[in-house]
Amino acid sequence: MNSDFAHLYTLLGAHPDCGLDEFKHAYRRRIAELHPDRAVNASNVEQATAQLHEMNSLFDAAMRFHRQHGRLPGAVAPRAAEPRQAPAQGSAGPPPVAPPPGDALRANTQQSAPRARPTWPLLAGLLALLAVLGWDWATRATTEPVVTNGEGQSTPAAEVADLIGTQLALGMDKRSVRTIQGAPMSTQGDNWFYGPSWLRFEQDQLVDWYSSPLHRLKTASATPDPAAGNAR
């Protein structure tokens, strides 16, 4: 195992064979301990900031390794499944079961039946519906209030509320997060800090957070639900 990854496990107090959730939990705990707001003097702030930057870089590398190999660096690789042995010659398996005559006739009939083509009245109705929806979208775009980001792009406020809701969720982009949570107090790479609480992005998408009781984020829980991450 690379000595840098060994150093990362030492900093986190974790083991290479620990689960991914346990590894992320140890990382969050260590991030909170090294936050600059907890330093008592300037020298401690510089040391904590340097160690935080080093640990962030190693954590990113470990996550890339896990996505590529399906395990953490230094963990024991899973054993490959043994190939199934072919049945010995001369051993006959169970004879195939033929479908009932009625089922075979029904399957042949379904395969040979031509697909029904949509009629002109149905197409006309669909076109009329699309025209109405287009007119409604144009009307809302000219009458509803808009939300503008720092790049000059604007979106109707009602659409923003419908799309992103009132709580942070995994997969949100930085613009949606800023609309809900507001501008961060400080940033470091892809980490946004709100006092002792923080958010973490990867490729402009929210992938992790820690909501401290001292400065709660607009999230449903202190840390992301693993089930929500798998669903995403």
PyMOL commands that set and color helices and strands:
alter all, ss='L'
color gray80, all
select helices_A, chain A and resi 3-12+20-33+36-38+42-69+101-112+120-143+157-164+174-181+226-231
alter helices_A, ss='H'
color red, helices_A
select strands_A, chain A and resi 146-148+154-156+186-188+191-194+197-202+205-210
alter strands_A, ss='S'
color yellow, strands_A
deselect
rebuild
show_as cartoon
